[in-house]
Amino acid sequence: MAEITFDDFLQVEIRVGRVLRAEPFPEARKPAIKMWIDFGAEIGEKKTSAQITAHYTPEDLIGKQVMAVVNFPPRQIGPFMSEVLVLGLPDATGEIVLIGPDQDVPIGGQMH
């Protein structure tokens, strides 16, 4: 693994947002869910898709706070433009579990 500097780390903007809307993404090559996430007044609403169907349904995600990288360029995923990268960790079988605060925090907050 390559080392990075602290200044490199500071360039990655990781913010907390709240999932406003979620729906299946049947056009994706692997099962995925599309999400619309509110990051507050400064950043606004952004959309993304994630391969998280092993642990979540679209209904489970509404209102959930999630962490995401908000300063990557948009990426086309099939017919959908993903604007942020939600963060997660693999469970024991490799399925993704989303990362979020364990207490409700103001949306848009930046990770320290």
C-alpha positions as CSV (number, residue, x, y, z in Angstrom):
1,M,0.0,0.0,0.0
2,A,1.4,3.4,-0.9
3,E,1.7,6.0,1.8
4,I,0.0,9.3,1.5
5,T,0.6,12.6,3.2
6,F,-1.8,14.2,5.6
7,D,-2.4,16.9,2.9
8,D,-3.4,14.1,0.5
9,F,-6.0,12.9,3.1
10,L,-7.3,16.4,3.5
11,Q,-8.2,16.5,-0.2
12,V,-10.7,13.7,0.2
13,E,-14.0,15.3,1.4
14,I,-16.0,12.7,3.4
15,R,-19.4,14.0,4.6
16,V,-22.4,12.6,6.3
17,G,-25.7,12.7,4.5
18,R,-29.3,11.3,5.0
19,V,-30.9,9.0,2.4
20,L,-34.0,10.7,1.1
21,R,-35.0,8.2,-1.6
22,A,-33.9,4.8,-2.6
23,E,-35.0,2.4,-5.3
24,P,-33.8,-0.8,-7.0
25,F,-31.3,-0.5,-9.9
26,P,-32.3,-3.4,-12.1
27,E,-30.2,-2.2,-15.1
28,A,-26.9,-2.6,-13.0
29,R,-24.7,-5.5,-13.9
30,K,-24.7,-6.6,-10.3
31,P,-27.7,-6.1,-7.9
32,A,-27.6,-2.5,-6.7
33,I,-29.7,0.2,-5.1
34,K,-30.0,3.8,-6.3
35,M,-30.0,6.4,-3.6
36,W,-30.6,10.2,-3.4
37,I,-28.8,11.6,-0.4
38,D,-29.1,15.1,1.3
39,F,-25.8,16.5,2.4
40,G,-27.2,19.8,3.6
41,A,-27.3,23.4,2.3
42,E,-23.6,23.6,1.2
43,I,-23.6,20.5,-1.0
44,G,-27.2,19.7,-1.5
45,E,-28.8,16.5,-2.8
46,K,-26.5,14.0,-4.6
47,K,-27.3,10.6,-6.1
48,T,-25.4,7.3,-6.1
49,S,-25.7,3.6,-6.5
50,A,-24.3,0.9,-4.4
51,Q,-24.1,-2.9,-4.4
52,I,-25.6,-3.3,-1.0
53,T,-28.6,-5.5,-1.6
54,A,-27.4,-8.3,0.6
55,H,-28.0,-6.2,3.8
56,Y,-30.4,-3.5,2.7
57,T,-33.6,-2.9,0.8
58,P,-34.5,0.5,-0.6
59,E,-37.1,0.9,2.3
60,D,-34.4,0.2,4.9
61,L,-32.3,3.1,3.6
62,I,-34.8,5.9,3.8
63,G,-33.7,8.3,6.7
64,K,-30.4,6.4,7.3
65,Q,-27.3,8.5,7.7
66,V,-24.4,7.4,5.6
67,M,-20.8,8.6,4.9
68,A,-19.7,9.4,1.4
69,V,-16.9,10.9,-0.6
70,V,-18.5,14.0,-2.1
71,N,-15.6,15.4,-4.2
72,F,-15.0,12.6,-6.8
73,P,-16.1,13.5,-10.3
74,P,-19.5,12.0,-11.4
75,R,-19.3,8.5,-12.8
76,Q,-21.7,6.9,-15.3
77,I,-23.0,3.6,-14.1
78,G,-25.1,2.2,-16.9
79,P,-28.0,4.6,-17.4
80,F,-27.4,6.3,-14.1
81,M,-24.9,9.1,-13.2
82,S,-23.4,8.5,-9.7
83,E,-22.3,11.7,-8.0
84,V,-20.8,10.5,-4.7
85,L,-19.2,7.3,-3.3
86,V,-21.0,5.9,-0.3
87,L,-18.6,4.1,2.1
88,G,-18.8,0.7,3.5
89,L,-16.9,-2.3,4.7
90,P,-17.1,-6.0,3.7
91,D,-18.7,-8.4,6.2
92,A,-17.3,-11.9,6.7
93,T,-18.7,-13.0,3.3
94,G,-17.6,-9.9,1.4
95,E,-21.0,-8.2,1.3
96,I,-20.9,-4.5,1.9
97,V,-22.2,-2.9,5.2
98,L,-22.5,0.9,5.0
99,I,-20.6,3.2,7.3
100,G,-22.5,5.9,9.2
101,P,-22.4,7.6,12.6
102,D,-23.7,5.7,15.6
103,Q,-25.6,8.8,16.7
104,D,-27.7,11.2,14.7
105,V,-25.5,14.1,13.6
106,P,-26.1,17.3,11.5
107,I,-26.1,16.4,7.8
108,G,-23.2,17.8,5.8
109,G,-20.8,17.3,8.6
110,Q,-17.2,16.6,7.4
111,M,-15.3,13.6,8.8
112,H,-12.3,14.5,10.9
